[in-house]
Amino acid sequence: MATNKDFYALSVKNPQGKEMKMEDYKGKVLLIVNTATKCGLAPQFDGLEALHQKYKDQGLVVLGFPCNQFLGQEPESNETVEETCKINFGVTFPLTEKIKVNGSDTHPVFKYLKKVKGGLLTSGIKWNFTKFLVDQDGYPVERYAPKTEPKEIEAKIKELLKS
């Protein structure tokens, strides 16, 4: 069985190539999302940013993992993705470098998340804006479908922040 030690041993780089260690988020509730700026679901950036603004001081961290695996809907480079998200969607929550969420090059963070919280028919990520809610102890508690609006996750976030 996967443990929070497995999660906290992982890291990812930010778009500038600096390491972001998951252990730095111990004690925080994480909402991890694979994002894409040209996706039809990109308006969800607004809802994700709203959650980030509302709950960041209470311990929520929204982490966006840009991914170009679904119909090339993240054409931005690591050099331009943060600026594009900020200008077009007002995003201030942290973004990572572009990663893969499926296949042999799946990023270790998504390997872990999919192992613990598989999907209905397969553990594979089916589209952009799949969301994973990770508790303060580094354990994924929920997986949400791409079409699940961020506001629909708010009650569960509040519940975790109180625990």
C-alpha positions as CSV (number, residue, x, y, z in Angstrom):
1,M,0.0,0.0,0.0
2,A,1.2,3.5,-0.8
3,T,2.0,5.7,2.2
4,N,2.4,9.4,2.7
5,K,6.2,8.8,2.9
6,D,5.9,7.7,-0.7
7,F,4.2,11.0,-1.6
8,Y,6.5,13.2,0.4
9,A,9.6,11.6,-1.2
10,L,8.4,13.0,-4.6
11,S,9.3,16.2,-6.3
12,V,8.6,18.1,-9.5
13,K,10.3,21.0,-11.1
14,N,8.7,24.4,-11.5
15,P,8.7,26.0,-15.0
16,Q,12.1,27.6,-14.3
17,G,13.6,24.2,-13.4
18,K,13.7,24.6,-9.7
19,E,12.8,21.6,-7.6
20,M,9.5,21.7,-5.7
21,K,9.5,19.0,-3.0
22,M,6.2,17.5,-2.0
23,E,7.5,17.3,1.6
24,D,7.5,21.1,1.7
25,Y,3.7,20.8,1.6
26,K,3.4,18.7,4.8
27,G,0.5,19.9,6.8
28,K,-1.2,21.5,3.8
29,V,-4.3,20.3,1.9
30,L,-3.3,20.0,-1.8
31,L,-5.5,20.2,-4.9
32,I,-3.4,18.8,-7.7
33,V,-4.7,19.4,-11.2
34,N,-3.4,18.6,-14.7
35,T,-4.0,21.8,-16.6
36,A,-4.1,23.0,-20.2
37,T,-4.6,26.6,-21.3
38,K,-6.3,25.8,-24.7
39,C,-8.7,23.2,-23.3
40,G,-12.5,23.8,-23.3
41,L,-12.3,23.3,-19.6
42,A,-9.7,26.1,-19.1
43,P,-12.4,28.4,-17.6
44,Q,-11.9,26.2,-14.5
45,F,-8.7,28.1,-13.9
46,D,-11.1,30.8,-12.5
47,G,-12.6,28.4,-10.0
48,L,-9.2,27.0,-9.0
49,E,-7.9,30.5,-8.4
50,A,-11.0,31.4,-6.4
51,L,-10.4,28.4,-4.1
52,H,-6.7,29.3,-3.9
53,Q,-7.4,32.9,-2.9
54,K,-10.2,31.9,-0.4
55,Y,-8.3,29.1,1.4
56,K,-4.6,29.6,0.9
57,D,-4.2,31.3,4.4
58,Q,-6.1,28.3,5.9
59,G,-3.7,25.7,4.4
60,L,-4.9,24.9,0.9
61,V,-2.4,24.8,-2.0
62,V,-3.6,24.4,-5.5
63,L,-0.9,22.9,-7.7
64,G,-1.3,23.1,-11.5
65,F,0.6,20.5,-13.6
66,P,0.5,21.7,-17.2
67,C,0.2,18.7,-19.6
68,N,0.0,18.6,-23.4
69,Q,-1.1,14.9,-23.7
70,F,-4.7,15.7,-24.7
71,L,-5.1,17.0,-28.3
72,G,-2.1,19.4,-27.9
73,Q,-4.1,21.7,-25.6
74,E,-1.1,23.0,-23.7
75,P,1.0,24.5,-26.5
76,E,2.8,26.9,-24.1
77,S,6.4,26.2,-23.1
78,N,7.8,26.1,-19.6
79,E,9.0,29.6,-20.3
80,T,5.6,31.0,-21.2
81,V,3.0,28.9,-19.3
82,E,3.0,30.9,-16.1
83,E,2.7,34.2,-17.8
84,T,-0.1,32.9,-20.1
85,C,-2.0,31.5,-17.1
86,K,-1.5,34.8,-15.2
87,I,-2.5,37.1,-18.0
88,N,-5.4,35.0,-19.5
89,F,-6.8,33.4,-16.3
90,G,-5.4,35.5,-13.3
91,V,-3.6,32.4,-11.9
92,T,-1.4,33.0,-8.9
93,F,-1.2,29.5,-7.6
94,P,2.0,27.5,-8.3
95,L,2.5,25.7,-11.6
96,T,5.0,23.0,-12.4
97,E,7.0,22.3,-15.5
98,K,5.0,20.5,-18.3
99,I,4.6,16.9,-17.4
100,K,3.0,13.7,-18.7
101,V,0.2,12.1,-16.8
102,N,-0.1,8.9,-18.8
103,G,2.2,6.4,-20.6
104,S,5.8,5.3,-19.8
105,D,6.9,8.9,-19.1
106,T,4.1,9.5,-16.5
107,H,5.4,11.9,-13.9
108,P,6.0,10.2,-10.5
109,V,3.5,12.4,-8.7
110,F,0.8,11.3,-11.1
111,K,2.0,7.7,-10.9
112,Y,1.5,7.8,-7.2
113,L,-1.9,9.6,-7.4
114,K,-3.3,7.1,-10.0
115,K,-2.0,4.2,-7.9
116,V,-3.8,5.3,-4.8
117,K,-6.9,6.8,-6.5
118,G,-7.6,4.9,-9.7
119,G,-10.4,5.8,-12.1
120,L,-13.7,4.0,-12.7
121,L,-12.5,1.7,-15.5
122,T,-8.8,2.5,-15.6
123,S,-6.4,4.5,-13.5
124,G,-5.4,6.5,-16.6
125,I,-6.1,10.2,-16.7
126,K,-8.8,10.7,-19.3
127,W,-8.6,14.5,-19.9
128,N,-7.2,17.8,-18.7
129,F,-8.4,19.1,-15.3
130,T,-8.5,15.8,-13.5
131,K,-8.2,16.8,-9.9
132,F,-6.8,15.0,-6.8
133,L,-7.4,16.2,-3.3
134,V,-4.6,15.3,-1.0
135,D,-4.9,15.6,2.8
136,Q,-2.5,17.3,5.3
137,D,-0.8,13.9,5.8
138,G,0.0,13.5,2.0
139,Y,-2.7,10.9,1.3
140,P,-5.0,11.3,-1.7
141,V,-8.6,11.3,-0.4
142,E,-10.5,12.1,-3.6
143,R,-10.2,12.0,-7.3
144,Y,-12.5,14.2,-9.4
145,A,-13.4,14.0,-13.0
146,P,-12.3,16.8,-15.4
147,K,-15.8,18.2,-15.6
148,T,-16.1,18.5,-11.9
149,E,-16.1,22.3,-11.2
150,P,-13.7,23.5,-8.5
151,K,-16.7,24.9,-6.5
152,E,-18.1,21.4,-6.2
153,I,-14.9,20.4,-4.3
154,E,-15.1,23.3,-1.8
155,A,-17.1,21.5,0.9
156,K,-14.6,18.6,1.0
157,I,-11.7,21.1,1.1
158,K,-13.4,22.9,4.1
159,E,-13.9,19.6,5.8
160,L,-10.2,18.7,5.4
161,L,-9.0,22.1,6.5
162,K,-11.0,21.7,9.8
163,S,-9.5,18.3,10.5
